[in-house]
């Protein structure tokens, strides 16, 4: 069983490595500056806070907290998590809080709600959005200066109380997957949304 998990984890790492280096292979290094080979500015790095991006919106730094019960397991999952959180640091003031149990999560959500945060709960029955639609949500949150808290439950899901506290129920997929994969998938989709907002070459 452990061998199967290790092989699966390495497969995930390989897939994300291919995504990360696709732009480099095509002659557009994802972290480079200057002009691209086809003319015009290269969107290799995040637009500095307070600057205009495609669509005429002035972007500041989005404040977003991810609340979840369990950390990513050591090894490839944590490596990927660190990779995306590092990428996100150019676009967001991102925090991740591991609270340990659904009861602790319930208390943490109540506290965030009291401070006026917009609560987004990741839930299979929630609103299914495309990456482009999710990027529009991110634009709107940033434009209003709204602090956002995203809730990811454990393997047994979330209580009805937590779901009812949501300002937005968001579905990552109609399919069922593990907590760890959902965790990574959200980080990747948040990064993808930010690259769409900032006009970076990543989303095709």
N, CA, C and O of each residue as an XYZ file, in Angstrom:
816
protein
N       0.831     -1.211      0.000
C       0.000      0.000      0.000
C       0.866      1.261      0.000
O       0.595      2.209     -0.737
N       1.941      1.261      0.861
C       2.827      2.416      0.911
C       3.515      2.662     -0.413
O       3.708      3.805     -0.827
N       3.896      1.547     -1.093
C       4.533      1.683     -2.402
C       3.594      2.324     -3.405
O       4.015      3.137     -4.228
N       2.297      1.951     -3.334
C       1.305      2.517     -4.252
C       1.155      4.016     -4.009
O       1.050      4.792     -4.959
N       1.145      4.436     -2.713
C       1.015      5.854     -2.376
C       2.222      6.625     -2.881
O       2.084      7.715     -3.435
N       3.424      6.047     -2.685
C       4.652      6.710     -3.135
C       4.653      6.888     -4.647
O       4.977      7.963     -5.153
N       4.288      5.829     -5.367
C       4.237      5.911     -6.833
C       3.230      6.956     -7.280
O       3.501      7.735     -8.194
N       2.050      6.975     -6.626
C       1.009      7.945     -6.979
C       1.471      9.370     -6.713
O       1.235     10.272     -7.516
N       2.141      9.562     -5.563
C       2.638     10.893     -5.207
C       3.670     11.373     -6.214
O       3.663     12.539     -6.607
N       4.562     10.472     -6.636
C       5.572     10.861     -7.613
C       4.939     11.196     -8.962
O       5.416     12.071     -9.684
N       3.858     10.488     -9.290
C       3.138     10.789    -10.525
C       2.552     12.197    -10.469
O       2.606     12.932    -11.455
N       1.988     12.576     -9.311
C       1.443     13.921     -9.131
C       2.543     14.959     -9.294
O       2.363     15.964     -9.982
N       3.689     14.710     -8.653
C       4.816     15.636     -8.761
C       5.251     15.819    -10.201
O       5.539     16.934    -10.635
N       5.300     14.717    -10.945
C       5.724     14.788    -12.342
C       4.753     15.608    -13.166
O       5.170     16.389    -14.021
N       3.444     15.438    -12.914
C       2.430     16.188    -13.661
C       2.575     17.676    -13.402
O       2.572     18.472    -14.341
N       2.703     18.064    -12.127
C       2.822     19.484    -11.803
C       4.142     20.071    -12.272
O       4.211     21.251    -12.615
N       5.203     19.244    -12.290
C       6.482     19.720    -12.801
C       6.359     20.046    -14.283
O       6.922     21.029    -14.763
N       5.615     19.209    -15.001
C       5.408     19.457    -16.430
C       4.630     20.756    -16.651
O       4.936     21.525    -17.563
N       3.615     20.995    -15.801
C       2.844     22.236    -15.905
C       3.744     23.439    -15.665
O       3.699     24.418    -16.410
N       4.577     23.356    -14.602
C       5.423     24.476    -14.217
C       6.422     24.839    -15.298
O       6.703     26.019    -15.510
N       6.968     23.830    -15.995
C       8.040     24.097    -16.936
C       7.599     24.147    -18.391
O       8.439     24.264    -19.283
N       6.289     24.061    -18.648
C       5.795     24.146    -20.016
C       6.195     25.467    -20.660
O       6.679     25.495    -21.791
N       5.985     26.572    -19.922
C       6.327     27.882    -20.470
C       7.811     27.982    -20.774
O       8.197     28.563    -21.787
N       8.659     27.415    -19.898
C      10.098     27.459    -20.126
C      10.458     26.706    -21.395
O      11.275     27.175    -22.188
N       9.840     25.518    -21.595
C      10.130     24.719    -22.776
C       9.739     25.433    -24.050
O      10.330     25.203    -25.105
N       8.727     26.314    -23.955
C       8.265     27.036    -25.134
C       9.034     28.332    -25.343
O       8.724     29.108    -26.247
N      10.053     28.564    -24.492
C      10.881     29.764    -24.663
C      10.412     30.945    -23.856
O      10.929     32.050    -24.015
N       9.429     30.731    -22.980
C       8.945     31.800    -22.102
C       9.122     31.329    -20.675
O       8.265     30.623    -20.144
N      10.219     31.710    -20.048
C      10.502     31.269    -18.686
C       9.499     31.892    -17.740
O       9.325     33.111    -17.751
N       8.817     31.074    -16.900
C       7.755     31.604    -16.044
C       8.212     32.635    -15.037
O       7.384     33.397    -14.537
N       9.507     32.695    -14.714
C       9.954     33.630    -13.708
C      10.833     34.746    -14.276
O      11.486     35.465    -13.519
N      10.854     34.893    -15.600
C      11.759     35.863    -16.205
C      11.102     37.205    -16.404
O       9.878     37.323    -16.347
N      11.935     38.241    -16.642
C      11.450     39.583    -16.877
C      11.738     39.982    -18.314
O      12.285     39.200    -19.092
N      11.362     41.212    -18.657
C      11.721     41.743    -19.974
C      10.619     41.546    -20.975
O       9.443     41.515    -20.612
N      10.988     41.410    -22.247
C      10.002     41.235    -23.304
C      10.002     39.797    -23.771
O      11.024     39.113    -23.709
N       8.835     39.332    -24.247
C       8.777     37.952    -24.693
C       9.248     37.838    -26.141
O       9.395     38.856    -26.818
N       9.489     36.597    -26.637
C      10.030     36.428    -27.976
C       9.106     36.917    -29.074
O       9.545     37.139    -30.202
N       7.805     37.091    -28.749
C       6.835     37.489    -29.762
C       6.535     38.980    -29.711
O       5.649     39.462    -30.416
N       7.275     39.717    -28.873
C       7.041     41.157    -28.763
C       6.105     41.478    -27.620
O       5.258     40.661    -27.257
N       6.253     42.681    -27.042
C       5.379     43.089    -25.943
C       5.922     42.626    -24.613
O       6.899     41.879    -24.565
N       5.298     43.064    -23.529
C       5.805     42.732    -22.198
C       5.597     41.273    -21.865
O       4.605     40.671    -22.278
N       6.510     40.712    -21.133
C       6.371     39.348    -20.652
C       5.778     39.398    -19.255
O       6.275     40.103    -18.377
N       4.711     38.641    -19.065
C       4.062     38.617    -17.745
C       4.646     37.466    -16.951
O       3.923     36.541    -16.582
N       5.931     37.506    -16.683
C       6.591     36.417    -15.970
C       6.417     36.520    -14.479
O       6.401     35.500    -13.791
N       6.285     37.732    -13.955
C       6.102     37.924    -12.530
C       4.807     38.653    -12.275
O       4.232     39.257    -13.181
N       4.349     38.597    -11.041
C       3.102     39.274    -10.696
C       3.232     40.766    -10.923
O       4.293     41.350    -10.700
N       2.141     41.384    -11.370
C       2.124     42.829    -11.459
C       2.253     43.395    -10.058
O       1.589     42.905     -9.144
N       3.095     44.421     -9.852
C       3.242     44.990     -8.507
C       1.902     45.481     -7.979
O       1.093     45.995     -8.751
N       1.647     45.336     -6.675
C       0.386     45.816     -6.099
C       0.154     47.275     -6.448
O       1.073     48.093     -6.418
N      -1.111     47.589     -6.786
C      -1.458     48.966     -7.108
C      -1.312     49.307     -8.571
O      -1.540     50.452     -8.961
N      -0.927     48.311     -9.415
C      -0.770     48.582    -10.833
C      -1.964     48.038    -11.599
O      -2.674     47.150    -11.126
N      -2.174     48.591    -12.801
C      -3.288     48.145    -13.634
C      -2.908     46.875    -14.364
O      -1.755     46.692    -14.753
N      -3.894     45.987    -14.550
C      -3.697     44.743    -15.283
C      -4.734     44.697    -16.390
O      -5.638     45.532    -16.414
N      -4.625     43.700    -17.349
C      -5.601     43.626    -18.422
C      -7.026     43.664    -17.899
O      -7.360     42.976    -16.935
N      -7.868     44.472    -18.540
C      -9.248     44.619    -18.098
C      -9.468     45.906    -17.347
O     -10.604     46.248    -17.021
N      -8.380     46.640    -17.061
C      -8.522     47.960    -16.450
C      -8.630     47.967    -14.943
O      -8.847     49.024    -14.352
N      -8.482     46.790    -14.286
C      -8.632     46.731    -12.839
C      -7.287     47.015    -12.169
O      -6.256     46.503    -12.606
N      -7.295     47.814    -11.128
C      -6.095     48.028    -10.338
C      -6.053     46.997     -9.221
O      -6.967     46.907     -8.402
N      -4.963     46.213     -9.203
C      -4.860     45.110     -8.272
C      -4.024     45.498     -7.059
O      -2.934     46.053     -7.199
N      -4.538     45.201     -5.871
C      -3.748     45.325     -4.658
C      -3.384     43.904     -4.239
O      -3.297     43.015     -5.086
N      -3.173     43.684     -2.964
C      -2.866     42.337     -2.485
C      -4.100     41.722     -1.853
O      -4.631     42.258     -0.881
N      -4.559     40.609     -2.390
C      -5.697     39.892     -1.839
C      -5.292     39.236     -0.521
O      -4.258     38.572     -0.440
N      -6.116     39.429      0.512
C      -5.899     38.769      1.801
C      -6.755     37.501      1.827
O      -7.982     37.581      1.767
N      -6.118     36.344      1.914
C      -6.870     35.085      1.903
C      -6.272     34.108      2.904
O      -5.061     33.889      2.934
N      -7.146     33.524      3.724
C      -6.737     32.523      4.710
C      -7.408     31.194      4.371
O      -8.617     31.138      4.143
N      -6.615     30.130      4.340
C      -7.161     28.787      4.158
C      -7.194     28.095      5.514
O      -6.157     27.881      6.141
N      -8.408     27.748      5.960
C      -8.590     27.012      7.212
C      -8.891     25.559      6.890
O      -9.813     25.267      6.129
N      -8.116     24.643      7.467
C      -8.362     23.228      7.219
C      -7.992     22.416      8.449
O      -7.323     22.917      9.353
N      -8.424     21.174      8.482
C      -8.225     20.359      9.680
C      -6.865     19.674      9.707
O      -6.300     19.464     10.780
N      -6.336     19.327      8.545
C      -5.126     18.508      8.505
C      -4.082     19.088      7.559
O      -4.424     19.647      6.516
N      -2.798     18.953      7.927
C      -1.736     19.419      7.032
C      -1.535     18.436      5.878
O      -1.967     17.286      5.946
N      -0.887     18.897      4.840
C      -0.506     17.989      3.756
C       0.520     16.994      4.282
O       1.363     17.366      5.098
N       0.473     15.738      3.837
C       1.455     14.752      4.314
C       2.865     15.101      3.838
O       3.048     15.732      2.798
N       3.857     14.675      4.627
C       5.241     14.951      4.277
C       5.612     14.289      2.955
O       5.037     13.271      2.570
N       6.578     14.883      2.273
C       7.016     14.343      0.996
C       6.486     15.154     -0.170
O       6.387     16.377     -0.079
N       6.142     14.487     -1.272
C       5.713     15.193     -2.493
C       4.538     16.144     -2.301
O       4.502     17.216     -2.904
N       3.566     15.753     -1.456
C       2.409     16.628     -1.252
C       2.839     17.954     -0.621
O       2.439     19.023     -1.081
N       3.650     17.881      0.427
C       4.124     19.122      1.058
C       5.005     19.929      0.119
O       4.954     21.159      0.125
N       5.815     19.247     -0.693
C       6.676     19.948     -1.644
C       5.838     20.745     -2.635
O       6.147     21.899     -2.932
N       4.778     20.126     -3.143
C       3.896     20.827     -4.070
C       3.168     21.971     -3.386
O       3.007     23.051     -3.954
N       2.726     21.717     -2.143
C       2.059     22.777     -1.387
C       2.964     23.982     -1.212
O       2.536     25.117     -1.420
N       4.221     23.743     -0.830
C       5.176     24.839     -0.670
C       5.420     25.562     -1.989
O       5.570     26.784     -2.020
N       5.459     24.799     -3.076
C       5.676     25.397     -4.403
C       4.577     26.404     -4.730
O       4.865     27.535     -5.120
N       3.321     25.995     -4.572
C       2.224     26.892     -4.924
C       2.094     28.061     -3.953
O       1.755     29.172     -4.362
N       2.361     27.818     -2.672
C       2.297     28.923     -1.705
C       3.393     29.958     -1.972
O       3.185     31.154     -1.769
N       4.546     29.496     -2.423
C       5.615     30.421     -2.792
C       5.193     31.244     -4.007
O       5.418     32.454     -4.049
N       4.583     30.590     -4.990
C       4.107     31.294     -6.180
C       3.031     32.317     -5.816
O       3.002     33.424     -6.354
N       2.150     31.930     -4.897
C       1.046     32.810     -4.499
C       1.519     34.045     -3.748
O       0.826     35.062     -3.730
N       2.697     33.968     -3.124
C       3.179     35.085     -2.311
C       3.390     36.355     -3.139
O       3.423     37.453     -2.583
N       3.533     36.218     -4.460
C       3.676     37.389     -5.322
C       2.341     38.104     -5.542
O       2.308     39.276     -5.917
N       1.241     37.383     -5.303
C      -0.085     37.910     -5.630
C      -0.973     38.153     -4.414
O      -1.835     39.032     -4.440
N      -0.766     37.378     -3.351
C      -1.700     37.414     -2.230
C      -0.971     37.472     -0.893
O       0.188     37.076     -0.777
N      -1.681     37.974      0.108
C      -1.244     37.799      1.490
C      -1.965     36.540      1.969
O      -3.053     36.590      2.542
N      -1.313     35.416      1.709
C      -1.924     34.107      1.917
C      -1.452     33.495      3.227
O      -0.259     33.464      3.525
N      -2.426     33.003      4.008
C      -2.115     32.291      5.246
C      -2.836     30.952      5.235
O      -3.936     30.825      4.697
N      -2.200     29.962      5.836
C      -2.823     28.643      5.974
C      -2.815     28.267      7.447
O      -1.769     28.271      8.095
N      -3.991     27.944      7.966
C      -4.109     27.562      9.377
C      -4.636     26.143      9.485
O      -5.689     25.815      8.939
N      -3.892     25.304     10.196
C      -4.294     23.921     10.445
C      -4.883     23.868     11.846
O      -4.184     24.140     12.822
N      -6.163     23.520     11.957
C      -6.835     23.602     13.265
C      -7.020     22.248     13.951
O      -7.293     22.206     15.150
N      -6.877     21.140     13.215
C      -6.828     19.823     13.855
C      -8.113     19.029     13.966
O      -8.059     17.800     14.004
N      -9.274     19.679     14.021
C     -10.533     18.934     14.156
C     -11.688     19.782     13.619
O     -11.565     20.997     13.466
N     -12.803     19.122     13.339
C     -13.978     19.851     12.843
C     -14.552     20.780     13.907
O     -15.109     21.829     13.581
N     -14.419     20.401     15.180
C     -14.925     21.255     16.255
C     -14.093     22.540     16.347
O     -14.632     23.632     16.530
N     -12.765     22.386     16.216
C     -11.883     23.555     16.217
C     -12.128     24.401     14.974
O     -12.034     25.627     15.011
N     -12.441     23.729     13.882
C     -12.736     24.439     12.639
C     -14.005     25.271     12.792
O     -14.078     26.401     12.309
N     -14.993     24.708     13.461
C     -16.248     25.420     13.710
C     -16.001     26.706     14.499
O     -16.561     27.754     14.175
N     -15.157     26.624     15.541
C     -14.851     27.812     16.341
C     -14.057     28.842     15.529
O     -14.288     30.046     15.641
N     -13.123     28.355     14.714
C     -12.302     29.260     13.903
C     -13.146     29.987     12.859
O     -12.938     31.174     12.604
N     -14.096     29.275     12.257
C     -14.977     29.894     11.262
C     -15.818     30.988     11.911
O     -15.993     32.067     11.345
N     -16.338     30.700     13.106
C     -17.159     31.690     13.819
C     -16.358     32.953     14.101
O     -16.871     34.065     13.979
N     -15.092     32.772     14.480
C     -14.232     33.923     14.772
C     -13.962     34.745     13.521
O     -14.002     35.975     13.556
N     -13.687     34.058     12.413
C     -13.432     34.768     11.151
C     -14.685     35.498     10.673
O     -14.601     36.588     10.109
N     -15.834     34.891     10.903
C     -17.109     35.500     10.522
C     -17.333     36.793     11.316
O     -17.813     37.793     10.781
N     -16.977     36.749     12.597
C     -17.148     37.923     13.456
C     -16.292     39.103     13.001
O     -16.683     40.258     13.165
N     -15.123     38.807     12.429
C     -14.228     39.878     11.973
C     -14.650     40.444     10.621
O     -14.042     41.390     10.118
N     -15.703     39.855     10.031
C     -16.211     40.381      8.761
C     -15.648     39.719      7.525
O     -15.877     40.192      6.412
N     -14.902     38.611      7.701
C     -14.360     37.910      6.532
C     -15.479     37.318      5.676
O     -16.526     36.921      6.188
N     -15.241     37.267      4.382
C     -16.122     36.541      3.479
C     -15.747     35.072      3.594
O     -14.578     34.721      3.441
N     -16.723     34.209      3.862
C     -16.465     32.788      4.111
C     -16.802     31.966      2.865
O     -17.942     31.947      2.401
N     -15.789     31.294      2.341
C     -15.962     30.399      1.185
C     -15.729     28.974      1.664
O     -14.651     28.647      2.159
N     -16.742     28.131      1.516
C     -16.636     26.744      1.957
C     -16.516     25.837      0.740
O     -17.353     25.878     -0.162
N     -15.466     25.018      0.723
C     -15.273     24.054     -0.362
C     -16.141     22.837     -0.071
O     -15.936     22.127      0.913
N     -17.106     22.616     -0.943
C     -18.140     21.604     -0.685
C     -18.602     21.032     -2.029
O     -18.844     21.774     -2.980
N     -18.722     19.698     -2.090
C     -19.060     19.012     -3.340
C     -20.378     19.495     -3.943
O     -20.537     19.506     -5.164
N     -21.326     19.894     -3.087
C     -22.640     20.323     -3.586
C     -22.679     21.824     -3.887
O     -23.737     22.377     -4.190
N     -21.524     22.473     -3.800
C     -21.485     23.912     -4.006
C     -21.530     24.331     -5.463
O     -21.806     23.521     -6.348
N     -21.255     25.603     -5.703
C     -21.297     26.191     -7.036
C     -20.099     25.718     -7.852
O     -18.954     25.928     -7.453
N     -20.359     25.073     -9.006
C     -19.242     24.659     -9.861
C     -18.816     25.827    -10.751
O     -19.621     26.333    -11.533
N     -17.578     26.251    -10.640
C     -17.077     27.375    -11.425
C     -15.954     26.930    -12.343
O     -15.182     26.035    -11.998
N     -15.862     27.551    -13.510
C     -14.689     27.361    -14.351
C     -13.534     28.165    -13.749
O     -13.744     28.991    -12.861
N     -12.337     27.925    -14.227
C     -11.185     28.694    -13.738
C     -11.363     30.175    -14.036
O     -10.996     31.025    -13.225
N     -11.929     30.485    -15.208
C     -12.151     31.888    -15.582
C     -13.176     32.551    -14.656
O     -13.010     33.706    -14.265
N     -14.232     31.817    -14.310
C     -15.257     32.367    -13.412
C     -14.704     32.556    -12.007
O     -15.029     33.533    -11.332
N     -13.870     31.624    -11.570
C     -13.246     31.760    -10.257
C     -12.311     32.976    -10.240
O     -12.227     33.687     -9.239
N     -11.620     33.203    -11.342
C     -10.750     34.382    -11.447
C     -11.560     35.671    -11.322
O     -11.088     36.646    -10.738
N     -12.777     35.679    -11.870
C     -13.640     36.858    -11.746
C     -14.028     37.083    -10.277
O     -14.117     38.222     -9.819
N     -14.257     35.991     -9.551
C     -14.549     36.117     -8.115
C     -13.357     36.731     -7.393
O     -13.518     37.620     -6.556
N     -12.160     36.252     -7.722
C     -10.946     36.765     -7.096
C     -10.789     38.256     -7.386
O     -10.433     39.030     -6.496
N     -11.054     38.658     -8.627
C     -11.016     40.080     -8.992
C     -11.965     40.889     -8.101
O     -11.601     41.934     -7.562
N     -13.184     40.376     -7.965
C     -14.203     41.099     -7.194
C     -13.802     41.204     -5.722
O     -13.953     42.262     -5.112
N     -13.289     40.103     -5.148
C     -12.855     40.136     -3.751
C     -11.757     41.164     -3.557
O     -11.769     41.925     -2.589
N     -10.806     41.184     -4.482
C      -9.688     42.111     -4.352
C     -10.139     43.554     -4.540
O      -9.675     44.458     -3.846
N     -11.045     43.757     -5.482
C     -11.512     45.116     -5.789
C     -12.221     45.740     -4.590
O     -12.121     46.946     -4.365
N     -12.932     44.924     -3.828
C     -13.674     45.430     -2.672
C     -12.822     45.460     -1.404
O     -13.261     45.966     -0.371
N     -11.605     44.918     -1.484
C     -10.738     44.866     -0.303
C     -11.203     43.850      0.725
O     -10.826     43.911      1.895
N     -12.027     42.915      0.270
C     -12.605     41.926      1.175
C     -11.561     40.897      1.621
O     -10.845     40.339      0.791
N     -11.477     40.650      2.919
C     -10.659     39.550      3.416
C     -11.468     38.264      3.253
O     -12.654     38.222      3.580
N     -10.818     37.223      2.748
C     -11.519     35.977      2.418
C     -10.944     34.832      3.243
O      -9.727     34.688      3.360
N     -11.836     34.017      3.816
C     -11.429     32.789      4.497
C     -12.047     31.611      3.764
O     -13.263     31.546      3.579
N     -11.199     30.683      3.349
C     -11.647     29.488      2.624
C     -11.565     28.293      3.573
O     -10.562     28.103      4.261
N     -12.630     27.490      3.601
C     -12.733     26.365      4.517
C     -12.644     25.051      3.754
O     -13.424     24.790      2.838
N     -11.677     24.232      4.149
C     -11.539     22.883      3.580
C     -11.660     21.880      4.708
O     -10.826     21.857      5.613
N     -12.692     21.049      4.663
C     -12.932     20.075      5.718
C     -12.016     18.872      5.629
O     -11.214     18.752      4.702
N     -12.142     17.981      6.604
C     -11.351     16.760      6.629
C     -11.972     15.663      5.785
O     -12.865     15.915      4.976
N     -11.493     14.451      5.979
C     -11.947     13.314      5.167
C     -13.444     13.040      5.326
O     -14.079     12.528      4.404
N     -14.015     13.379      6.496
C     -15.435     13.113      6.752
C     -16.331     14.297      6.402
O     -17.524     14.293      6.707
N     -15.750     15.311      5.762
C     -16.564     16.433      5.325
C     -16.781     17.466      6.413
O     -16.068     17.498      7.416
N     -17.785     18.314      6.195
C     -18.058     19.439      7.093
C     -19.449     19.333      7.694
O     -20.344     18.717      7.116
N     -19.616     19.936      8.852
C     -20.922     19.940      9.507
C     -21.869     20.899      8.773
O     -21.433     21.813      8.073
N     -23.155     20.670      8.952
C     -24.156     21.561      8.348
C     -24.010     22.978      8.900
O     -24.282     23.954      8.201
N     -23.578     23.085     10.165
C     -23.406     24.405     10.780
C     -22.366     25.222     10.019
O     -22.583     26.399      9.730
N     -21.235     24.594      9.695
C     -20.184     25.296      8.959
C     -20.656     25.637      7.546
O     -20.404     26.736      7.052
N     -21.332     24.704      6.908
C     -21.832     24.959      5.550
C     -22.806     26.141      5.545
O     -22.794     26.957      4.624
N     -23.649     26.226      6.578
C     -24.655     27.288      6.629
C     -24.031     28.662      6.882
O     -24.673     29.687      6.656
N     -22.777     28.682      7.351
C     -22.107     29.957      7.619
C     -21.456     30.535      6.368
O     -20.939     31.652      6.394
N     -21.480     29.784      5.285
C     -20.771     30.186      4.069
C     -21.466     31.332      3.340
O     -22.692     31.365      3.235
N     -20.669     32.264      2.843
C     -21.169     33.263      1.899
C     -21.164     32.692      0.492
O     -21.928     33.121     -0.373
N     -20.282     31.708      0.275
C     -20.214     31.008     -1.004
C     -19.839     29.564     -0.757
O     -18.823     29.278     -0.124
N     -20.670     28.642     -1.263
C     -20.309     27.227     -1.291
C     -19.700     26.952     -2.656
O     -20.360     27.138     -3.679
N     -18.459     26.515     -2.683
C     -17.725     26.341     -3.939
C     -17.340     24.881     -4.127
O     -16.719     24.277     -3.253
N     -17.708     24.321     -5.267
C     -17.346     22.946     -5.596
C     -16.082     22.931     -6.447
O     -15.993     23.626     -7.459
N     -15.109     22.133     -6.027
C     -13.889     21.973     -6.833
C     -14.098     20.967     -7.954
O     -13.456     21.044     -9.001
N     -15.008     20.019     -7.723
C     -15.287     18.985     -8.727
C     -16.529     18.223     -8.319
O     -16.855     18.131     -7.136
N     -17.226     17.672     -9.317
C     -18.371     16.810     -9.023
C     -17.897     15.436     -8.563
O     -18.671     14.675     -7.981
N     -16.640     15.116     -8.818
C     -16.083     13.831     -8.407
C     -15.569     13.906     -6.972
O     -15.264     14.986     -6.466
N     -15.478     12.753     -6.329
C     -14.949     12.670     -4.978
C     -13.452     12.390     -5.033
O     -12.995     11.554     -5.813
N     -12.695     13.097     -4.196
C     -11.254     12.851     -4.121
C     -10.816     12.946     -2.668
O     -11.642     13.177     -1.784
N      -9.534     12.770     -2.415
C      -9.039     12.805     -1.046
C      -8.874     14.243     -0.572
O      -8.819     15.172     -1.377
N      -8.795     14.412      0.752
C      -8.583     15.733      1.353
C      -7.281     16.342      0.840
O      -7.227     17.532      0.527
N      -6.230     15.520      0.754
C      -4.919     16.027      0.351
C      -4.914     16.530     -1.096
O      -4.334     17.573     -1.396
N      -5.563     15.781     -1.984
C      -5.627     16.211     -3.383
C      -6.486     17.461     -3.529
O      -6.168     18.351     -4.318
N      -7.582     17.525     -2.763
C      -8.434     18.724     -2.799
C      -7.650     19.945     -2.323
O      -7.798     21.036     -2.875
N      -6.818     19.761     -1.301
C      -5.977     20.819     -0.760
C      -5.047     21.361     -1.852
O      -4.976     22.570     -2.075
N      -4.337     20.452     -2.529
C      -3.419     20.860     -3.599
C      -4.167     21.473     -4.771
O      -3.713     22.454     -5.360
N      -5.312     20.895     -5.108
C      -6.075     21.383     -6.255
C      -6.547     22.810     -6.014
O      -6.522     23.634     -6.928
N      -6.979     23.112     -4.783
C      -7.398     24.482     -4.492
C      -6.227     25.451     -4.616
O      -6.371     26.526     -5.198
N      -5.064     25.078     -4.070
C      -3.894     25.958     -4.165
C      -3.547     26.231     -5.633
O      -3.243     27.363     -6.011
N      -3.598     25.179     -6.446
C      -3.281     25.355     -7.871
C      -4.306     26.238     -8.564
O      -3.944     27.087     -9.378
N      -5.582     26.046     -8.248
C      -6.626     26.850     -8.880
C      -6.581     28.305     -8.428
O      -6.892     29.208     -9.203
N      -6.194     28.532     -7.174
C      -6.038     29.906     -6.704
C      -4.879     30.570     -7.446
O      -4.985     31.717     -7.880
N      -3.782     29.843     -7.586
C      -2.643     30.380     -8.340
C      -3.044     30.638     -9.793
O      -2.697     31.672    -10.363
N      -3.771     29.701    -10.384
C      -4.226     29.864    -11.773
C      -5.109     31.106    -11.899
O      -4.966     31.879    -12.846
N      -6.012     31.291    -10.953
C      -6.896     32.462    -10.985
C      -6.091     33.757    -10.919
O      -6.388     34.719    -11.627
N      -5.068     33.771    -10.062
C      -4.260     34.975     -9.937
C      -3.487     35.270    -11.216
O      -3.313     36.431    -11.585
N      -3.019     34.211    -11.900
C      -2.302     34.446    -13.160
C      -3.246     34.956    -14.240
O      -2.838     35.734    -15.102
N      -4.506     34.525    -14.200
C      -5.500     35.046    -15.151
C      -5.730     36.532    -14.880
O      -5.743     37.345    -15.805
N      -5.910     36.877    -13.615
C      -6.147     38.276    -13.232
C      -4.972     39.159    -13.624
O      -5.164     40.280    -14.095
N      -3.753     38.655    -13.429
C      -2.566     39.464    -13.693
C      -2.014     39.314    -15.105
O      -0.994     39.918    -15.439
N      -2.686     38.506    -15.943
C      -2.251     38.372    -17.319
C      -0.958     37.600    -17.503
O      -0.247     37.813    -18.484
N      -0.643     36.708    -16.575
C       0.592     35.933    -16.679
C       0.385     34.715    -17.588
O      -0.703     34.141    -17.642
N       1.451     34.335    -18.298
C       1.387     33.157    -19.160
C       1.454     31.898    -18.309
O       2.533     31.489    -17.879
N       0.313     31.291    -18.070
C       0.211     30.029    -17.320
C      -1.058     29.312    -17.733
O      -1.051     28.108    -17.988
N      -2.164     30.074    -17.798
C      -3.461     29.496    -18.132
C      -3.686     29.591    -19.650
O      -3.506     30.651    -20.250
N      -4.081     28.466    -20.254
C      -4.334     28.430    -21.705
C      -5.759     27.978    -21.961
O      -6.177     27.879    -23.114
